[in-house]
Amino acid sequence: PPYTRGPYPTMYRGRTWTMRQFAGFGTAEETNERFHYLIDEGQTGLSTAFDMPSLMGLDSDHPMSQGEVGKEGVAVDTLRDMEILFDGIDIGAVSTSFTINPSAAVIYAMYIALADQQGVPREEVRGTLQNDMLKEFIAQREWMIPPEPSLDIVTDTIEFATEETPRFHPVSISGYHIREAGSTAIQEAAFTLADGFAYVEDCLDRGLEIDEFAPLLSFFFNCHNSIFEEIAKFRAARRVYARVMEDWYGAAADESKRLKFHTQTAGQSLTAQQPLNNIARVTIQALAGVLGGTQSLHTNSFDEALALPSEKAVRVALRTQQIIAEESGAADIVDPMGGSYAVETLTNELEAEIMTYLEEIKEIGDGSMRDGVLNGIEQGYFHHEIGEASYEYQQRVERGEEVVVGVNEYTIEEDTSPEILEVDETTRERQLARLEEVRAERDDEAVDATLEALSDAIDRNENVMPFIIDAVKAYASMGEIMDVFEEHHGAYQENITPV
């Protein structure tokens, strides 16, 4: 501690970072095929993208799902879809990441149910659930119920994972989307850590012991173009996290103070103009993530400003990581930037600015980081800070002070677009047919009983995870389960007070 130079003593000399390529489109069969392709190409961890209805906790036949089924990720309505998604994949032998938030507890339950089917002991299940609802209210805006009950469900998953799936990370506290919304590197790190500390305080209020649950917390950061600022951001974030976890929350175990994170290269930086230039951007960003000490890495595909990635593009993105790992020598030194005057100075500066933000957020909550984040959401504090930063950046681009190659400098008259992945327009029909088949085959009385038990558990303020698992095993659908929560808490309507 405080892990400025990396969370582990030998870093990549002991173990290379996990290489995850985000995958998901169409139906479960198509994404399963992509999973197998990536594993065959050398990927070491799976990362699952879901379509918008699944992200929002809606079934594929919901009116709001029209036109979105399978379009930006895989459609998952019931456990049957999850069974197909991982067909031929031993989930006891692979680590799987799930990028999903309002309905994260349902996907987690489906994965546990699948492990039970495969005979994999729950304590052996490995992976990460994004499940960061605070970030949704701050930046990404995918939600169903209000912030406070959403926070309660996240804490339920953390409590359940601590007891049942100790190798599975129940929440990946995500700065990535904060950065994609237009924040600065400092805001990304500060707001992400604030969210993390809010989850810590909620778990402590629940009665959990800090050194029991804190090792299961993981983080997810963006990596942008300014290579030295990004390296310093990662180093400063590790240092702040270690010190705050010990000084504010009394963490004693090293593992509770060790900031572990996944990194994804910056989607916001990709350009539709001259898309092959994105390969250079992604390489620089991936190298910064490695030099900054990430534990897991996703490299964006060069065509992602245009569509979901094609097989060719995703292979280039994966090869980028493999070249950095195997050919560049970057993985041979524990902290290649340690001792650099520029990086060490930047690390100190970023640490100070991150702490200034954290103290400000804590003040909004009258000394509570949990209340500071919740109050900041309702008051529009985060939205204002990110909006100002985003506006200032765009102004610099339009004035030419910030160069974006191929966009405001070095443009060409005739540009060519690569062949892009197109989702089969029959996807929706095939998905609706499977959903209808599942509903026809399942025991409706058993489904109703599990949903009623879930409702009763919410009334009693019990941990909801065991009841969601029972529901998915009865083949209750995503929408049916999430409707129970909406009936209890109501649908969230954003109401930001003008700053």
N, C-alpha and C positions, 0 to 999 in steps of 0.2 A: 504493500500500500504506500502511496496512493495510485500506483499503477500508471504513472505518466508514460512510461516507456513500453507499456503493454500489459495485458492482464495475466500473462503467463511467462514464467522465467525463460523458456526456450523458444517461445512463439513458433514460427513456421519451421524452425529447425527440428521441432518435435512433431508437429502435425500441421499440414497445410490447411488453410481455411476451407470451409465447406463451399463447394461450387454449386450454386442453385440458379437454375434458369426458370423464370416465371413461365408457367404453362397452363393453358386452359382456354378452350373455345368449343363451341358447338355442344354436342352431347358427350356423355361420359365415355362412350366408345372412342370418339375421336381424340379426346384428351388422354385416355389410357394409351392410345397408339403413340402419341407424342411423348408421354412419360417413358415408354419402353425405348423409343428412339434416343432420348436424351441419356438414359442409363447406358445404352449401348455405346454412345459417343463419349462416355467418361464422366458424366455428371455424378456428383457424390451426394446429392440431396434433392428431394423433390420440392417444388414450390407451386402452390395451386392458386390459380386465378379463377374467380367465380363471376358469373354474369350479374347484371344489375338486379334482376328480380331476387336472385339468391342473396346478394349483398344486402338487400332491403327487407329480407324475410318474407318475400312474396312467392306464392306458387306460380308456376309457368302459365297457368290458365287464369290468373288474376287479370282484370282489365288493364291495370297499369303495366303489365308485363308485355303487352302487345308491342312487337317490333324490337324487343330487347333480349329475347330468349336465345342464349348461347352466343350473343354478339361480342361481348368484351371479356368473356370468360365462360367456364363450363356451367351448364344448368344442373343444379342439384335440388330436387324436390323431396326425395325420400331416401331411406337407407338403401333401397334398390339401386339408385344412381351411384351411391358411394361404393357398393359392392362391385359394380361394373368399372368404376373409375380406377379401382386398385386390383382389378382382375390380373392374376399372374404376378403380383407384386407382394413379396413377404414384408408386411409392415413391421415385423419384428427386426428386420435387417436394414431398414431405411429410415432416415429422418425426414419428416414431411412438414413443410410450412404451409399454413392456410391463411391467405390474405382475405379476411372477412371480419366484420365488426358487429353490427346490430344483432345478427343471427349467429354469432360466433359460438355461443354455447350449444346451439343445435348441431353445428358441424363437428364440434368437439365430441358431443354425445354420439354422433354417427361413427366417428373414428374409433371411439372406445367400443361401441357395439361391434364394429368390424373386427377389432382386435379380439374381442370375446369369441366371435365366430371362427377366427383363424386359430384360436388357441394360444394367442400371444398373451403372456401375463401382463396385466396393466402396468406393473412396475417396470416393464421393459419397453413400453411404448415411448418413442422418441419423436420430437417435433416441436413446432411452435405455432401458436394461435395468435393472430394479430390482436383482435379482441380489445383494441384501445379506443374506447368510446369517447374519452375526453378529447382526443385528437379530432374525432369526427365533429364534435360541436365547435371546435376551434377552427378547423380548416376544411375537412373533406365533405362534411354535410350529408353523411348517410346515417340516418337514425330512424327509430320508430317511436320510442317512449322517451320521456324527459331525462335530463342528465343524471339526477340523483338516483332513480331506480335503475338506470343503465349502469351506473357505478356499482350498485349493489350486486348486479348480475356478474360483473367482472370479478368482484371480490369473492362471489360464490365459486367461480371457476378456479381462482387462485387457492382458495381453501380446499376445494375438492382435489386439485392436482397435488397439493402438498401431501395429502393423505393417500391418494390412489395412483397417481401417475408421476412419481417424483423425478422422472427423466424427461418429462414433457413440460415445455415452457407455456403456461396458460395465458400469457399476455406478452406481446411485443410492442413496447411503448414506442410510438412511431413519429419521429420527426420528419420522416420522408415527405409526408403529405403537407406538413407545415411549410417545408421548403418549396415544394411544388406550387403552393398557393402564393408564393412570392416573398417569403421571409428572407432575412439575411442569415448567414451562417450562425451568428451569435444568437439571434432569436430562435432559430431552429434548435440549437443545443439547449438554450435556457427553457423554452416552453416545453420541450420534450422531457427534460429533467424535472420540471415542475409537475407535469402529469405523473411521472413516475413516483415522485414523493407524495402526491395526492393519493395514489393507490396504496403506497406504504402506510400512510396515516389511516386510510379506511380499513386496511387489514389489521392494524394495531387496535383500532376502535372495536373491531370484531372480536378481539381477544387472541389473535394469532401472535406467535412469538417471532420476532424479527429474524432470527437466525434459522428459523424453520422454513419460512416462505421466501425470504429475499433472494436466496440462490436460484430460485425458479424465474425471477424477473429477467426479461431480455429486452433489448432495445433495437431500434431500426432507424438508421440514418441515411440521409441523402449524401451523395458526393458530387460536388459541382466542379467547375473548371479551374478555379483558383487553387492550384495544387498545394501550395504551402499553407494557405489559410485553412484548407480542408484537413490537412495533416494536424495542424495545431488545434483545430476544433475537436478532433477525436482525442487528442492527448489531454486537452483541458477538460473535456467532458468526463474522462475517466478520473481525473484528479478531483474534480468537484464532487462527483458521485461518491467516491471513497470517503472523502472528508465529511460530507453531509450525512451519509449513512451512519458514520461513527459518532459524530458530534451531536447531531440532532436526534437521531433515533436509537442510539446505543448499540449499533451492530458490533458484534465482537468477532465473529467468524470472518476470515479473509474472503470466503466465497460470497458473503453477504455484501461485501464492499467492492467486489470485482464487477465493473461495468462490462458486460458482454453484449456485442451488437452485430447485427447483420447490416450490410451496406448495399445500396443499389445506386447505380450511376444515375445521373439526373435526366429524367424524362423531359423536364422543362427545357433543357438545353438542346434537345434534338431539333433539327430543322427539316422541314419538308423540302426546302430548296437544297439541291446538291446533297442528297441523302448519304452518299458514300463518305462525305466529310464526317458523319457521325461516328464512323469507326475510330477516327483519330480522337474525337472528344471522349468516347467511351474508354479508350485505352488510357488516356491521361487520368480520367476520373477513377478508373479501376486501380491504376498504379497508386494514386493518392490514398485510396482505401486500404491497400496493402501496406503502404509505408506508414499509414496511421494506425495499423494494428487491428483490422477487422477480423471477426471470427467466421464470417460467412459473407458471400459476395454474389450479387446478381449483376451481370453486365447487360445493358439494354441492347437491343438489335437495331441495326442502322435504319430499318424501315418503319420503326414504331411511331414516327410522326405521321405516318400515312395509314397504318393498319396494324392489326395484330401481326406479330412477327412470322415470317415464312420460315420453313425449315432451313433454307440456305442462310438466312440472316441470323437465326438463332445459333447455328453451328459456328458462324464467324464470331459471335459474341462469346460462346463457350471457349473457342480456341484462343480468344484474347486472354482469358483467365489462365488457360493452360500454358500459353507462351510466357506470361508474367511469372508463373510458378516454376516452370521448368527451364526457361531459357534466359531470363533477365538477370538472375542473381538476387533479385529483390527479397526473396524468401530466405536467403542464406544468412542474413544478419538480423539479430533480434530487434534492434531499433535503429535502422539506417540513418535516421535524421537526428538521433540523440547527439547533443553537443553542438549542433548547428546554431550559431548565434541568432539567425533570422527565425528559425523555427522555435527555439527556446523562448525568445522574446515574444513572438506571436502567441505562444502557449500561455505565457504569463498574462498578456493583455486580454486574451479571450477569456481566461479564467476569471479575471476581475470583472469583465463586463457581464459574463454569465451570472456571477454572484449578485451583481447589482439588480439584474432582472428578477432573480429568485427572491431577493429581499423585498422587492416592490410587490411581487405577486403575493408573498406571504402577508404583507401589510394590508392588501385588499381583503384578506381573510381574517384580519385582526389576530395575526399570529399563527393561523392555521393554513398550511399549504393546500389542504383539501378544500377548505372554504374559499381560499383565494382563487383557485382554479375555477370552482363552480360559480363564484361571484363574478369573476373575470369574463366567463362565458356569457352570463346573463347581462352584464353591463356593456358588452362589446369591446372590452379591453384588448383582447387578442386580435379580434377582427380589425380594429383600428391600427394596431401596431403593424400587422402584416400588410394591410392595405396601403399604408403610407410607404412601406419599404418597396412594395411591388410597383406602386405608382412612380416612385423616384427612379427605380431601375428602368422602367419603360421610357421615362423621359430622357434618361441618359442614352438609351439605344436610339431614340428618335432624333436626338441632337448629334448622334455620331460619336459621343464621348465613350460609349461602350460598343466595341466592335463585335458583331456577330458575322463571322465569315460566311459569305454566300447570301446574306440577308441585307445588311446595310453596307457591306464592303465586299469587293471581289465577286460581284454578281455576274451572271452570264445570261445572255439573251435566251438561248434555248436550253432548257433543262430536260433531263430524262428521268422518268420515274421507273423504279424497279418493279418487277412482277410482285404483286402483293397477295397475301392470303385473303381469300374471300370465304366467309362462312356460308355453308350450304343453306339456301332459303327454305329447304324442307326441314331444317332443324326443329322449328317450333312444332310442326305437325308430329314429328317422331317423338319429341319430348312429351307432348300432350297425350299421345297414344300410350306411352309407358305409364304416365301418371294415372290415366284412366284404368289401365290394367291393374296397377297396384291397388287402387281403391276397390276394384271389383273383387280382387282375390283376398284382401285382408279381412280380419274380423272387426267389423265396425264397433261392436259392443266393447271389445278390448281397447280399441282406440279411444272411444268416449270415456272409458274408465280411467285410462292413463291421463287424459287431458283434464278430467275432473280432479284427479289426485294432484296434478300440477297446480291447478287453481287453488286447491285447499292449502298446498304448501306455501304458495305466495301469501295467502291470508294469514298463515301461521308464522310468516317470516322465516321459513326454513330455507336451507340451501336447496336450490332448485335442480342441481345437476342430476341427482339420482332419479328424479321424476322425469326429466327430459330424456334420459337414457331409456327409461321404460317406455316412453312415448315413441321414440324413434324405432325401438325394437318391435313395437306393434305396427310399424309402418305409418305412423302419423306423419303428415307432411310438414315441411318447413313452415308454410303459411298457417296451418292449423295450430301449431305450437306457438308461433309468435303472436297470433291473434289472442291467445290467453293472456299474454303480458299486456297487450294493448287494451284489452277489456278492463284490466285492473288499474292501469296507470294512465291511460289515455294516450292519444297520439301527440307527439311534441310539435309545438308551433314556435318557431324562433321569434323572439321579441327582444331586439337589441335596442338598448337605450342610447340615444345619440350622445357621442362623447363631446 
